[in-house]
């Protein structure tokens, strides 16, 4: 049972769910708080979103995902 989650935790969960789903495993998450659901959705959207054209990309996917989530929270 997870009681608290930050962006990094949501990112790890998103990566694990994606990896299992690619292997054909059906994943169902239940019991998360409304805030955790929002965070998981925002992280998932940020990871899957196309990078903006122009400019340079940060060095790795973790930084790009966290940057995208930060930008969405700021908006």
C-alpha positions in Angstrom: 0.0 0.0 0.0 1.5 3.3 -1.1 0.6 6.3 1.1 2.8 9.0 -0.5 4.2 9.5 -3.9 6.4 12.0 -5.6 7.1 12.6 -9.3 10.0 10.1 -9.4 7.8 7.5 -7.8 5.1 8.1 -10.3 7.7 7.9 -13.1 8.9 4.5 -11.9 5.3 3.2 -11.6 4.6 4.5 -15.2 7.7 2.7 -16.5 6.9 -0.5 -14.8 3.3 -0.5 -16.0 4.4 0.3 -19.6 7.0 -2.5 -19.5 4.4 -5.1 -18.3 1.8 -3.9 -20.8 4.3 -4.3 -23.7 4.6 -7.9 -22.6 0.8 -8.4 -22.7 0.2 -8.2 -19.0 -3.0 -6.4 -18.0 -2.3 -3.9 -15.2 -5.0 -2.5 -12.9 -4.2 0.1 -10.3 -6.7 0.7 -7.6 -7.0 2.5 -4.3 -4.8 5.5 -5.2 -5.8 8.9 -3.9 -7.2 11.5 -6.3 -3.9 13.4 -6.1 -1.9 10.3 -6.9 -4.1 9.6 -9.9 -3.5 13.2 -11.2 0.2 12.8 -10.7 0.4 9.4 -12.4 -1.6 10.9 -15.3 0.6 13.9 -15.6 3.7 11.9 -15.6 2.3 9.4 -18.1 1.3 12.3 -20.4 4.7 14.0 -20.1 6.6 10.8 -20.9 4.5 10.1 -24.0 4.3 13.7 -25.2 6.3 14.6 -28.3 9.3 16.9 -27.5 8.9 20.5 -28.6 10.6 21.3 -31.9 13.6 23.6 -31.7 15.9 24.0 -28.8 18.1 21.3 -27.4 16.9 18.3 -25.4 18.1 17.7 -21.8 20.6 14.8 -21.6 18.3 11.9 -20.7 14.7 10.7 -20.5 14.4 11.1 -16.8 15.3 14.8 -16.9 13.1 15.3 -20.0 10.1 13.6 -18.2 10.6 15.7 -15.0 11.0 18.9 -17.0 7.8 18.1 -18.9 5.9 17.5 -15.7 7.2 20.6 -14.2 6.1 22.7 -17.2 2.6 21.2 -17.0 2.3 21.9 -13.3 3.5 25.5 -13.9 1.0 26.0 -16.7 
